[in-house]
Amino acid sequence: MFDRKTFLMQEQNGLYGRIILKRDDEVKLEKTFKIMYTDLQTFVSEATNLLLQRLIIQQKKNGEIHLKALTNFGNIVKVNYVRPCS
């Protein structure tokens, strides 16, 4: 099993981060990244991402939500939540 740690530091023009993936105390991946403040406007955390998925599954309403999330490797990706018409 992997142990993942994410560190974020606020700077004037964005957030700087570092992700470390370890397995059995051995570093398997270490990556630094930068997130511009403009990318944070519709950003959701990993926990919020999971919560939204569960809420959308339970909702009876149809629709779409377009947000951004951080991958395990420090990349910002677009996330589309869609509840199609039943």
PyMOL Python script that loads the backbone (N, CA, C, O; Angstrom):
from pymol import cmd

cmd.read_pdbstr("""\
ATOM      1  N   MET A   1       0.842  -1.177   0.000  1.00  0.00           N
ATOM      2  CA  MET A   1       0.000   0.000   0.000  1.00  0.00           C
ATOM      3  C   MET A   1       0.887   1.241   0.000  1.00  0.00           C
ATOM      4  O   MET A   1       1.933   1.279   0.649  1.00  0.00           O
ATOM      5  N   PHE A   2       0.448   2.246  -0.737  1.00  0.00           N
ATOM      6  CA  PHE A   2       1.207   3.492  -0.841  1.00  0.00           C
ATOM      7  C   PHE A   2       0.804   4.468   0.256  1.00  0.00           C
ATOM      8  O   PHE A   2      -0.352   4.513   0.676  1.00  0.00           O
ATOM      9  N   ASP A   3       1.757   5.230   0.698  1.00  0.00           N
ATOM     10  CA  ASP A   3       1.526   6.335   1.628  1.00  0.00           C
ATOM     11  C   ASP A   3       1.768   7.609   0.830  1.00  0.00           C
ATOM     12  O   ASP A   3       2.856   7.812   0.291  1.00  0.00           O
ATOM     13  N   ARG A   4       0.757   8.464   0.755  1.00  0.00           N
ATOM     14  CA  ARG A   4       0.880   9.698  -0.033  1.00  0.00           C
ATOM     15  C   ARG A   4       0.813  10.900   0.879  1.00  0.00           C
ATOM     16  O   ARG A   4      -0.070  10.992   1.731  1.00  0.00           O
ATOM     17  N   LYS A   5       1.746  11.824   0.705  1.00  0.00           N
ATOM     18  CA  LYS A   5       1.745  13.085   1.445  1.00  0.00           C
ATOM     19  C   LYS A   5       1.765  14.223   0.429  1.00  0.00           C
ATOM     20  O   LYS A   5       2.523  14.199  -0.541  1.00  0.00           O
ATOM     21  N   THR A   6       0.918  15.215   0.673  1.00  0.00           N
ATOM     22  CA  THR A   6       0.844  16.390  -0.197  1.00  0.00           C
ATOM     23  C   THR A   6       1.103  17.619   0.653  1.00  0.00           C
ATOM     24  O   THR A   6       0.463  17.810   1.688  1.00  0.00           O
ATOM     25  N   PHE A   7       2.032  18.446   0.224  1.00  0.00           N
ATOM     26  CA  PHE A   7       2.370  19.683   0.917  1.00  0.00           C
ATOM     27  C   PHE A   7       2.064  20.851  -0.012  1.00  0.00           C
ATOM     28  O   PHE A   7       2.391  20.803  -1.198  1.00  0.00           O
ATOM     29  N   LEU A   8       1.435  21.910   0.522  1.00  0.00           N
ATOM     30  CA  LEU A   8       1.150  23.120  -0.247  1.00  0.00           C
ATOM     31  C   LEU A   8       1.704  24.334   0.483  1.00  0.00           C
ATOM     32  O   LEU A   8       1.614  24.431   1.706  1.00  0.00           O
ATOM     33  N   MET A   9       2.280  25.261  -0.285  1.00  0.00           N
ATOM     34  CA  MET A   9       2.811  26.488   0.280  1.00  0.00           C
ATOM     35  C   MET A   9       2.295  27.664  -0.561  1.00  0.00           C
ATOM     36  O   MET A   9       2.399  27.657  -1.787  1.00  0.00           O
ATOM     37  N   GLN A  10       1.751  28.650   0.107  1.00  0.00           N
ATOM     38  CA  GLN A  10       1.179  29.810  -0.565  1.00  0.00           C
ATOM     39  C   GLN A  10       2.270  30.822  -0.909  1.00  0.00           C
ATOM     40  O   GLN A  10       3.098  31.172  -0.067  1.00  0.00           O
ATOM     41  N   GLU A  11       2.257  31.285  -2.162  1.00  0.00           N
ATOM     42  CA  GLU A  11       3.165  32.329  -2.629  1.00  0.00           C
ATOM     43  C   GLU A  11       2.327  33.442  -3.245  1.00  0.00           C
ATOM     44  O   GLU A  11       1.101  33.335  -3.296  1.00  0.00           O
ATOM     45  N   GLN A  12       2.972  34.513  -3.715  1.00  0.00           N
ATOM     46  CA  GLN A  12       2.238  35.651  -4.262  1.00  0.00           C
ATOM     47  C   GLN A  12       1.413  35.295  -5.494  1.00  0.00           C
ATOM     48  O   GLN A  12       0.288  35.774  -5.637  1.00  0.00           O
ATOM     49  N   ASN A  13       1.942  34.475  -6.376  1.00  0.00           N
ATOM     50  CA  ASN A  13       1.254  34.218  -7.642  1.00  0.00           C
ATOM     51  C   ASN A  13       0.626  32.827  -7.722  1.00  0.00           C
ATOM     52  O   ASN A  13       0.164  32.432  -8.792  1.00  0.00           O
ATOM     53  N   GLY A  14       0.597  32.078  -6.628  1.00  0.00           N
ATOM     54  CA  GLY A  14      -0.030  30.766  -6.665  1.00  0.00           C
ATOM     55  C   GLY A  14       0.406  29.890  -5.513  1.00  0.00           C
ATOM     56  O   GLY A  14       1.051  30.336  -4.564  1.00  0.00           O
ATOM     57  N   LEU A  15       0.034  28.637  -5.626  1.00  0.00           N
ATOM     58  CA  LEU A  15       0.409  27.649  -4.618  1.00  0.00           C
ATOM     59  C   LEU A  15       1.501  26.749  -5.187  1.00  0.00           C
ATOM     60  O   LEU A  15       1.431  26.318  -6.338  1.00  0.00           O
ATOM     61  N   TYR A  16       2.483  26.481  -4.386  1.00  0.00           N
ATOM     62  CA  TYR A  16       3.521  25.531  -4.752  1.00  0.00           C
ATOM     63  C   TYR A  16       3.306  24.291  -3.907  1.00  0.00           C
ATOM     64  O   TYR A  16       3.024  24.383  -2.712  1.00  0.00           O
ATOM     65  N   GLY A  17       3.442  23.130  -4.531  1.00  0.00           N
ATOM     66  CA  GLY A  17       3.183  21.911  -3.806  1.00  0.00           C
ATOM     67  C   GLY A  17       4.211  20.837  -4.083  1.00  0.00           C
ATOM     68  O   GLY A  17       5.014  20.923  -5.011  1.00  0.00           O
ATOM     69  N   ARG A  18       4.153  19.828  -3.245  1.00  0.00           N
ATOM     70  CA  ARG A  18       5.026  18.674  -3.396  1.00  0.00           C
ATOM     71  C   ARG A  18       4.236  17.439  -2.992  1.00  0.00           C
ATOM     72  O   ARG A  18       3.563  17.425  -1.962  1.00  0.00           O
ATOM     73  N   ILE A  19       4.328  16.411  -3.813  1.00  0.00           N
ATOM     74  CA  ILE A  19       3.676  15.144  -3.529  1.00  0.00           C
ATOM     75  C   ILE A  19       4.760  14.087  -3.379  1.00  0.00           C
ATOM     76  O   ILE A  19       5.676  13.994  -4.197  1.00  0.00           O
ATOM     77  N   ILE A  20       4.640  13.299  -2.331  1.00  0.00           N
ATOM     78  CA  ILE A  20       5.586  12.207  -2.098  1.00  0.00           C
ATOM     79  C   ILE A  20       4.783  10.913  -1.941  1.00  0.00           C
ATOM     80  O   ILE A  20       3.919  10.812  -1.071  1.00  0.00           O
ATOM     81  N   LEU A  21       5.076   9.934  -2.786  1.00  0.00           N
ATOM     82  CA  LEU A  21       4.478   8.608  -2.679  1.00  0.00           C
ATOM     83  C   LEU A  21       5.536   7.642  -2.169  1.00  0.00           C
ATOM     84  O   LEU A  21       6.623   7.536  -2.737  1.00  0.00           O
ATOM     85  N   LYS A  22       5.202   6.937  -1.085  1.00  0.00           N
ATOM     86  CA  LYS A  22       6.144   5.971  -0.502  1.00  0.00           C
ATOM     87  C   LYS A  22       5.476   4.611  -0.406  1.00  0.00           C
ATOM     88  O   LYS A  22       4.260   4.495  -0.253  1.00  0.00           O
ATOM     89  N   ARG A  23       6.307   3.596  -0.501  1.00  0.00           N
ATOM     90  CA  ARG A  23       5.861   2.228  -0.248  1.00  0.00           C
ATOM     91  C   ARG A  23       6.933   1.562   0.607  1.00  0.00           C
ATOM     92  O   ARG A  23       8.094   1.481   0.206  1.00  0.00           O
ATOM     93  N   ASP A  24       6.545   1.093   1.770  1.00  0.00           N
ATOM     94  CA  ASP A  24       7.493   0.470   2.705  1.00  0.00           C
ATOM     95  C   ASP A  24       8.682   1.388   2.987  1.00  0.00           C
ATOM     96  O   ASP A  24       9.830   0.946   2.942  1.00  0.00           O
ATOM     97  N   ASP A  25       8.416   2.642   3.273  1.00  0.00           N
ATOM     98  CA  ASP A  25       9.420   3.669   3.581  1.00  0.00           C
ATOM     99  C   ASP A  25      10.380   3.974   2.433  1.00  0.00           C
ATOM    100  O   ASP A  25      11.387   4.650   2.643  1.00  0.00           O
ATOM    101  N   GLU A  26      10.090   3.492   1.227  1.00  0.00           N
ATOM    102  CA  GLU A  26      10.911   3.807   0.055  1.00  0.00           C
ATOM    103  C   GLU A  26      10.141   4.785  -0.828  1.00  0.00           C
ATOM    104  O   GLU A  26       8.991   4.534  -1.189  1.00  0.00           O
ATOM    105  N   VAL A  27      10.786   5.903  -1.174  1.00  0.00           N
ATOM    106  CA  VAL A  27      10.141   6.908  -2.011  1.00  0.00           C
ATOM    107  C   VAL A  27      10.010   6.361  -3.429  1.00  0.00           C
ATOM    108  O   VAL A  27      11.004   6.031  -4.075  1.00  0.00           O
ATOM    109  N   LYS A  28       8.766   6.270  -3.903  1.00  0.00           N
ATOM    110  CA  LYS A  28       8.494   5.787  -5.261  1.00  0.00           C
ATOM    111  C   LYS A  28       8.311   6.940  -6.242  1.00  0.00           C
ATOM    112  O   LYS A  28       8.611   6.810  -7.429  1.00  0.00           O
ATOM    113  N   LEU A  29       7.818   8.065  -5.739  1.00  0.00           N
ATOM    114  CA  LEU A  29       7.599   9.241  -6.593  1.00  0.00           C
ATOM    115  C   LEU A  29       7.689  10.480  -5.726  1.00  0.00           C
ATOM    116  O   LEU A  29       7.151  10.518  -4.619  1.00  0.00           O
ATOM    117  N   GLU A  30       8.367  11.487  -6.232  1.00  0.00           N
ATOM    118  CA  GLU A  30       8.407  12.792  -5.576  1.00  0.00           C
ATOM    119  C   GLU A  30       8.287  13.824  -6.673  1.00  0.00           C
ATOM    120  O   GLU A  30       9.098  13.853  -7.599  1.00  0.00           O
ATOM    121  N   LYS A  31       7.277  14.673  -6.572  1.00  0.00           N
ATOM    122  CA  LYS A  31       7.015  15.643  -7.633  1.00  0.00           C
ATOM    123  C   LYS A  31       6.654  16.988  -7.028  1.00  0.00           C
ATOM    124  O   LYS A  31       5.894  17.061  -6.062  1.00  0.00           O
ATOM    125  N   THR A  32       7.199  18.046  -7.597  1.00  0.00           N
ATOM    126  CA  THR A  32       6.798  19.397  -7.211  1.00  0.00           C
ATOM    127  C   THR A  32       5.928  19.965  -8.320  1.00  0.00           C
ATOM    128  O   THR A  32       6.057  19.589  -9.485  1.00  0.00           O
ATOM    129  N   PHE A  33       5.041  20.874  -7.941  1.00  0.00           N
ATOM    130  CA  PHE A  33       4.120  21.455  -8.920  1.00  0.00           C
ATOM    131  C   PHE A  33       3.707  22.843  -8.461  1.00  0.00           C
ATOM    132  O   PHE A  33       3.927  23.229  -7.313  1.00  0.00           O
ATOM    133  N   LYS A  34       3.101  23.588  -9.386  1.00  0.00           N
ATOM    134  CA  LYS A  34       2.618  24.940  -9.108  1.00  0.00           C
ATOM    135  C   LYS A  34       1.183  25.039  -9.587  1.00  0.00           C
ATOM    136  O   LYS A  34       0.847  24.564 -10.672  1.00  0.00           O
ATOM    137  N   ILE A  35       0.337  25.660  -8.774  1.00  0.00           N
ATOM    138  CA  ILE A  35      -1.053  25.908  -9.138  1.00  0.00           C
ATOM    139  C   ILE A  35      -1.265  27.412  -9.120  1.00  0.00           C
ATOM    140  O   ILE A  35      -1.104  28.057  -8.084  1.00  0.00           O
ATOM    141  N   MET A  36      -1.621  27.959 -10.250  1.00  0.00           N
ATOM    142  CA  MET A  36      -1.885  29.397 -10.336  1.00  0.00           C
ATOM    143  C   MET A  36      -3.210  29.703  -9.637  1.00  0.00           C
ATOM    144  O   MET A  36      -4.105  28.859  -9.615  1.00  0.00           O
ATOM    145  N   TYR A  37      -3.339  30.884  -9.075  1.00  0.00           N
ATOM    146  CA  TYR A  37      -4.570  31.258  -8.376  1.00  0.00           C
ATOM    147  C   TYR A  37      -5.776  31.247  -9.307  1.00  0.00           C
ATOM    148  O   TYR A  37      -6.893  30.987  -8.859  1.00  0.00           O
ATOM    149  N   THR A  38      -5.573  31.524 -10.593  1.00  0.00           N
ATOM    150  CA  THR A  38      -6.696  31.499 -11.533  1.00  0.00           C
ATOM    151  C   THR A  38      -7.267  30.079 -11.674  1.00  0.00           C
ATOM    152  O   THR A  38      -8.452  29.917 -11.965  1.00  0.00           O
ATOM    153  N   ASP A  39      -6.436  29.058 -11.471  1.00  0.00           N
ATOM    154  CA  ASP A  39      -6.914  27.676 -11.546  1.00  0.00           C
ATOM    155  C   ASP A  39      -7.690  27.252 -10.311  1.00  0.00           C
ATOM    156  O   ASP A  39      -8.354  26.216 -10.330  1.00  0.00           O
ATOM    157  N   LEU A  40      -7.619  28.026  -9.243  1.00  0.00           N
ATOM    158  CA  LEU A  40      -8.286  27.660  -7.992  1.00  0.00           C
ATOM    159  C   LEU A  40      -9.734  28.127  -7.921  1.00  0.00           C
ATOM    160  O   LEU A  40     -10.421  27.837  -6.941  1.00  0.00           O
ATOM    161  N   GLN A  41     -10.210  28.837  -8.926  1.00  0.00           N
ATOM    162  CA  GLN A  41     -11.558  29.400  -8.861  1.00  0.00           C
ATOM    163  C   GLN A  41     -12.643  28.332  -8.724  1.00  0.00           C
ATOM    164  O   GLN A  41     -13.621  28.542  -8.007  1.00  0.00           O
ATOM    165  N   THR A  42     -12.488  27.197  -9.393  1.00  0.00           N
ATOM    166  CA  THR A  42     -13.485  26.122  -9.293  1.00  0.00           C
ATOM    167  C   THR A  42     -12.828  24.836  -8.801  1.00  0.00           C
ATOM    168  O   THR A  42     -13.258  23.737  -9.150  1.00  0.00           O
ATOM    169  N   PHE A  43     -11.785  24.982  -7.990  1.00  0.00           N
ATOM    170  CA  PHE A  43     -11.008  23.847  -7.505  1.00  0.00           C
ATOM    171  C   PHE A  43     -11.706  23.171  -6.329  1.00  0.00           C
ATOM    172  O   PHE A  43     -12.238  23.848  -5.450  1.00  0.00           O
ATOM    173  N   VAL A  44     -11.707  21.839  -6.308  1.00  0.00           N
ATOM    174  CA  VAL A  44     -12.238  21.087  -5.172  1.00  0.00           C
ATOM    175  C   VAL A  44     -11.165  20.124  -4.674  1.00  0.00           C
ATOM    176  O   VAL A  44     -10.346  19.637  -5.453  1.00  0.00           O
ATOM    177  N   SER A  45     -11.177  19.860  -3.389  1.00  0.00           N
ATOM    178  CA  SER A  45     -10.210  18.938  -2.799  1.00  0.00           C
ATOM    179  C   SER A  45     -10.610  17.494  -3.117  1.00  0.00           C
ATOM    180  O   SER A  45     -11.697  17.238  -3.634  1.00  0.00           O
ATOM    181  N   GLU A  46      -9.722  16.571  -2.803  1.00  0.00           N
ATOM    182  CA  GLU A  46     -10.003  15.154  -3.049  1.00  0.00           C
ATOM    183  C   GLU A  46     -11.212  14.691  -2.244  1.00  0.00           C
ATOM    184  O   GLU A  46     -12.053  13.951  -2.754  1.00  0.00           O
ATOM    185  N   ALA A  47     -11.300  15.122  -0.999  1.00  0.00           N
ATOM    186  CA  ALA A  47     -12.432  14.728  -0.158  1.00  0.00           C
ATOM    187  C   ALA A  47     -13.745  15.308  -0.696  1.00  0.00           C
ATOM    188  O   ALA A  47     -14.769  14.624  -0.708  1.00  0.00           O
ATOM    189  N   THR A  48     -13.713  16.558  -1.136  1.00  0.00           N
ATOM    190  CA  THR A  48     -14.907  17.183  -1.702  1.00  0.00           C
ATOM    191  C   THR A  48     -15.305  16.492  -2.997  1.00  0.00           C
ATOM    192  O   THR A  48     -16.490  16.301  -3.271  1.00  0.00           O
ATOM    193  N   ASN A  49     -14.312  16.120  -3.785  1.00  0.00           N
ATOM    194  CA  ASN A  49     -14.552  15.402  -5.031  1.00  0.00           C
ATOM    195  C   ASN A  49     -15.341  14.113  -4.764  1.00  0.00           C
ATOM    196  O   ASN A  49     -16.328  13.840  -5.448  1.00  0.00           O
ATOM    197  N   LEU A  50     -14.916  13.334  -3.790  1.00  0.00           N
ATOM    198  CA  LEU A  50     -15.613  12.090  -3.449  1.00  0.00           C
ATOM    199  C   LEU A  50     -17.017  12.349  -2.911  1.00  0.00           C
ATOM    200  O   LEU A  50     -17.959  11.631  -3.246  1.00  0.00           O
ATOM    201  N   LEU A  51     -17.150  13.373  -2.080  1.00  0.00           N
ATOM    202  CA  LEU A  51     -18.456  13.719  -1.522  1.00  0.00           C
ATOM    203  C   LEU A  51     -19.429  14.135  -2.621  1.00  0.00           C
ATOM    204  O   LEU A  51     -20.588  13.719  -2.614  1.00  0.00           O
ATOM    205  N   LEU A  52     -18.965  14.950  -3.562  1.00  0.00           N
ATOM    206  CA  LEU A  52     -19.827  15.372  -4.667  1.00  0.00           C
ATOM    207  C   LEU A  52     -20.291  14.182  -5.503  1.00  0.00           C
ATOM    208  O   LEU A  52     -21.449  14.120  -5.915  1.00  0.00           O
ATOM    209  N   GLN A  53     -19.388  13.245  -5.748  1.00  0.00           N
ATOM    210  CA  GLN A  53     -19.783  12.058  -6.509  1.00  0.00           C
ATOM    211  C   GLN A  53     -20.905  11.309  -5.810  1.00  0.00           C
ATOM    212  O   GLN A  53     -21.870  10.891  -6.450  1.00  0.00           O
ATOM    213  N   ARG A  54     -20.782  11.138  -4.501  1.00  0.00           N
ATOM    214  CA  ARG A  54     -21.823  10.427  -3.750  1.00  0.00           C
ATOM    215  C   ARG A  54     -23.145  11.198  -3.738  1.00  0.00           C
ATOM    216  O   ARG A  54     -24.213  10.605  -3.888  1.00  0.00           O
ATOM    217  N   LEU A  55     -23.073  12.510  -3.560  1.00  0.00           N
ATOM    218  CA  LEU A  55     -24.296  13.319  -3.543  1.00  0.00           C
ATOM    219  C   LEU A  55     -25.005  13.299  -4.895  1.00  0.00           C
ATOM    220  O   LEU A  55     -26.232  13.217  -4.956  1.00  0.00           O
ATOM    221  N   ILE A  56     -24.241  13.372  -5.961  1.00  0.00           N
ATOM    222  CA  ILE A  56     -24.848  13.368  -7.300  1.00  0.00           C
ATOM    223  C   ILE A  56     -25.521  12.030  -7.575  1.00  0.00           C
ATOM    224  O   ILE A  56     -26.579  11.984  -8.203  1.00  0.00           O
ATOM    225  N   ILE A  57     -24.914  10.938  -7.109  1.00  0.00           N
ATOM    226  CA  ILE A  57     -25.524   9.624  -7.282  1.00  0.00           C
ATOM    227  C   ILE A  57     -26.861   9.553  -6.543  1.00  0.00           C
ATOM    228  O   ILE A  57     -27.810   8.954  -7.049  1.00  0.00           O
ATOM    229  N   GLN A  58     -26.949  10.158  -5.353  1.00  0.00           N
ATOM    230  CA  GLN A  58     -28.163  10.100  -4.550  1.00  0.00           C
ATOM    231  C   GLN A  58     -29.243  11.071  -5.032  1.00  0.00           C
ATOM    232  O   GLN A  58     -30.429  10.842  -4.796  1.00  0.00           O
ATOM    233  N   GLN A  59     -28.842  12.148  -5.703  1.00  0.00           N
ATOM    234  CA  GLN A  59     -29.798  13.164  -6.136  1.00  0.00           C
ATOM    235  C   GLN A  59     -30.722  12.630  -7.226  1.00  0.00           C
ATOM    236  O   GLN A  59     -30.321  11.804  -8.046  1.00  0.00           O
ATOM    237  N   LYS A  60     -31.933  13.101  -7.223  1.00  0.00           N
ATOM    238  CA  LYS A  60     -32.902  12.717  -8.252  1.00  0.00           C
ATOM    239  C   LYS A  60     -32.911  13.718  -9.403  1.00  0.00           C
ATOM    240  O   LYS A  60     -33.527  13.464 -10.438  1.00  0.00           O
ATOM    241  N   LYS A  61     -32.231  14.860  -9.233  1.00  0.00           N
ATOM    242  CA  LYS A  61     -32.221  15.906 -10.257  1.00  0.00           C
ATOM    243  C   LYS A  61     -31.152  15.609 -11.311  1.00  0.00           C
ATOM    244  O   LYS A  61     -30.114  15.020 -11.010  1.00  0.00           O
ATOM    245  N   ASN A  62     -31.420  16.022 -12.541  1.00  0.00           N
ATOM    246  CA  ASN A  62     -30.461  15.868 -13.628  1.00  0.00           C
ATOM    247  C   ASN A  62     -29.633  17.138 -13.747  1.00  0.00           C
ATOM    248  O   ASN A  62     -30.071  18.206 -13.320  1.00  0.00           O
ATOM    249  N   GLY A  63     -28.450  17.033 -14.320  1.00  0.00           N
ATOM    250  CA  GLY A  63     -27.641  18.220 -14.530  1.00  0.00           C
ATOM    251  C   GLY A  63     -26.160  17.919 -14.569  1.00  0.00           C
ATOM    252  O   GLY A  63     -25.732  16.767 -14.494  1.00  0.00           O
ATOM    253  N   GLU A  64     -25.387  18.989 -14.690  1.00  0.00           N
ATOM    254  CA  GLU A  64     -23.940  18.871 -14.788  1.00  0.00           C
ATOM    255  C   GLU A  64     -23.269  19.908 -13.902  1.00  0.00           C
ATOM    256  O   GLU A  64     -23.799  21.000 -13.693  1.00  0.00           O
ATOM    257  N   ILE A  65     -22.092  19.557 -13.380  1.00  0.00           N
ATOM    258  CA  ILE A  65     -21.239  20.485 -12.648  1.00  0.00           C
ATOM    259  C   ILE A  65     -19.838  20.328 -13.227  1.00  0.00           C
ATOM    260  O   ILE A  65     -19.369  19.206 -13.422  1.00  0.00           O
ATOM    261  N   HIS A  66     -19.169  21.441 -13.501  1.00  0.00           N
ATOM    262  CA  HIS A  66     -17.814  21.407 -14.054  1.00  0.00           C
ATOM    263  C   HIS A  66     -16.868  22.073 -13.060  1.00  0.00           C
ATOM    264  O   HIS A  66     -16.994  23.264 -12.774  1.00  0.00           O
ATOM    265  N   LEU A  67     -15.920  21.298 -12.535  1.00  0.00           N
ATOM    266  CA  LEU A  67     -14.972  21.794 -11.542  1.00  0.00           C
ATOM    267  C   LEU A  67     -13.560  21.360 -11.918  1.00  0.00           C
ATOM    268  O   LEU A  67     -13.349  20.753 -12.968  1.00  0.00           O
ATOM    269  N   LYS A  68     -12.595  21.672 -11.058  1.00  0.00           N
ATOM    270  CA  LYS A  68     -11.205  21.248 -11.250  1.00  0.00           C
ATOM    271  C   LYS A  68     -10.746  20.529  -9.993  1.00  0.00           C
ATOM    272  O   LYS A  68     -11.173  20.860  -8.887  1.00  0.00           O
ATOM    273  N   ALA A  69      -9.870  19.537 -10.171  1.00  0.00           N
ATOM    274  CA  ALA A  69      -9.352  18.772  -9.037  1.00  0.00           C
ATOM    275  C   ALA A  69      -7.870  18.482  -9.254  1.00  0.00           C
ATOM    276  O   ALA A  69      -7.356  18.581 -10.367  1.00  0.00           O
ATOM    277  N   LEU A  70      -7.212  18.127  -8.183  1.00  0.00           N
ATOM    278  CA  LEU A  70      -5.786  17.803  -8.209  1.00  0.00           C
ATOM    279  C   LEU A  70      -5.624  16.288  -8.263  1.00  0.00           C
ATOM    280  O   LEU A  70      -6.194  15.576  -7.437  1.00  0.00           O
ATOM    281  N   THR A  71      -4.849  15.788  -9.232  1.00  0.00           N
ATOM    282  CA  THR A  71      -4.608  14.353  -9.318  1.00  0.00           C
ATOM    283  C   THR A  71      -3.560  13.937  -8.293  1.00  0.00           C
ATOM    284  O   THR A  71      -2.954  14.783  -7.635  1.00  0.00           O
ATOM    285  N   ASN A  72      -3.356  12.649  -8.164  1.00  0.00           N
ATOM    286  CA  ASN A  72      -2.334  12.127  -7.254  1.00  0.00           C
ATOM    287  C   ASN A  72      -0.936  12.576  -7.639  1.00  0.00           C
ATOM    288  O   ASN A  72      -0.019  12.520  -6.820  1.00  0.00           O
ATOM    289  N   PHE A  73      -0.762  13.021  -8.879  1.00  0.00           N
ATOM    290  CA  PHE A  73       0.562  13.396  -9.372  1.00  0.00           C
ATOM    291  C   PHE A  73       0.743  14.899  -9.498  1.00  0.00           C
ATOM    292  O   PHE A  73       1.703  15.347 -10.124  1.00  0.00           O
ATOM    293  N   GLY A  74      -0.160  15.693  -8.916  1.00  0.00           N
ATOM    294  CA  GLY A  74       0.000  17.137  -8.890  1.00  0.00           C
ATOM    295  C   GLY A  74      -0.475  17.860 -10.128  1.00  0.00           C
ATOM    296  O   GLY A  74      -0.092  19.008 -10.354  1.00  0.00           O
ATOM    297  N   ASN A  75      -1.295  17.222 -10.933  1.00  0.00           N
ATOM    298  CA  ASN A  75      -1.843  17.867 -12.119  1.00  0.00           C
ATOM    299  C   ASN A  75      -3.258  18.335 -11.845  1.00  0.00           C
ATOM    300  O   ASN A  75      -4.034  17.641 -11.189  1.00  0.00           O
ATOM    301  N   ILE A  76      -3.596  19.522 -12.354  1.00  0.00           N
ATOM    302  CA  ILE A  76      -4.974  20.012 -12.252  1.00  0.00           C
ATOM    303  C   ILE A  76      -5.735  19.465 -13.451  1.00  0.00           C
ATOM    304  O   ILE A  76      -5.305  19.621 -14.594  1.00  0.00           O
ATOM    305  N   VAL A  77      -6.862  18.826 -13.185  1.00  0.00           N
ATOM    306  CA  VAL A  77      -7.674  18.272 -14.262  1.00  0.00           C
ATOM    307  C   VAL A  77      -9.104  18.776 -14.129  1.00  0.00           C
ATOM    308  O   VAL A  77      -9.570  19.085 -13.032  1.00  0.00           O
ATOM    309  N   LYS A  78      -9.791  18.854 -15.265  1.00  0.00           N
ATOM    310  CA  LYS A  78     -11.208  19.213 -15.257  1.00  0.00           C
ATOM    311  C   LYS A  78     -12.012  17.989 -14.876  1.00  0.00           C
ATOM    312  O   LYS A  78     -11.770  16.888 -15.370  1.00  0.00           O
ATOM    313  N   VAL A  79     -12.976  18.198 -13.986  1.00  0.00           N
ATOM    314  CA  VAL A  79     -13.849  17.112 -13.539  1.00  0.00           C
ATOM    315  C   VAL A  79     -15.277  17.491 -13.887  1.00  0.00           C
ATOM    316  O   VAL A  79     -15.754  18.559 -13.502  1.00  0.00           O
ATOM    317  N   ASN A  80     -15.955  16.623 -14.610  1.00  0.00           N
ATOM    318  CA  ASN A  80     -17.339  16.871 -14.978  1.00  0.00           C
ATOM    319  C   ASN A  80     -18.223  15.876 -14.256  1.00  0.00           C
ATOM    320  O   ASN A  80     -18.061  14.664 -14.399  1.00  0.00           O
ATOM    321  N   TYR A  81     -19.149  16.391 -13.488  1.00  0.00           N
ATOM    322  CA  TYR A  81     -20.111  15.557 -12.800  1.00  0.00           C
ATOM    323  C   TYR A  81     -21.416  15.635 -13.594  1.00  0.00           C
ATOM    324  O   TYR A  81     -21.976  16.716 -13.781  1.00  0.00           O
ATOM    325  N   VAL A  82     -21.890  14.486 -14.054  1.00  0.00           N
ATOM    326  CA  VAL A  82     -23.082  14.474 -14.894  1.00  0.00           C
ATOM    327  C   VAL A  82     -24.076  13.485 -14.330  1.00  0.00           C
ATOM    328  O   VAL A  82     -23.731  12.335 -14.059  1.00  0.00           O
ATOM    329  N   ARG A  83     -25.300  13.924 -14.152  1.00  0.00           N
ATOM    330  CA  ARG A  83     -26.402  13.028 -13.776  1.00  0.00           C
ATOM    331  C   ARG A  83     -27.334  12.999 -14.975  1.00  0.00           C
ATOM    332  O   ARG A  83     -28.148  13.908 -15.138  1.00  0.00           O
ATOM    333  N   PRO A  84     -27.236  11.968 -15.827  1.00  0.00           N
ATOM    334  CA  PRO A  84     -28.044  11.936 -17.041  1.00  0.00           C
ATOM    335  C   PRO A  84     -29.533  11.734 -16.739  1.00  0.00           C
ATOM    336  O   PRO A  84     -29.911  11.268 -15.664  1.00  0.00           O
ATOM    337  N   CYS A  85     -30.342  12.088 -17.696  1.00  0.00           N
ATOM    338  CA  CYS A  85     -31.788  11.886 -17.567  1.00  0.00           C
ATOM    339  C   CYS A  85     -32.063  10.402 -17.450  1.00  0.00           C
ATOM    340  O   CYS A  85     -31.484   9.596 -18.179  1.00  0.00           O
ATOM    341  N   SER A  86     -32.937  10.042 -16.544  1.00  0.00           N
ATOM    342  CA  SER A  86     -33.248   8.605 -16.350  1.00  0.00           C
ATOM    343  C   SER A  86     -34.361   8.179 -17.272  1.00  0.00           C
ATOM    344  O   SER A  86     -34.763   7.015 -17.258  1.00  0.00           O
TER     345      SER A  86
END
""", "prot")
cmd.dss("prot")
cmd.show_as("cartoon", "prot")
cmd.util.cbc("prot")
cmd.orient("prot")
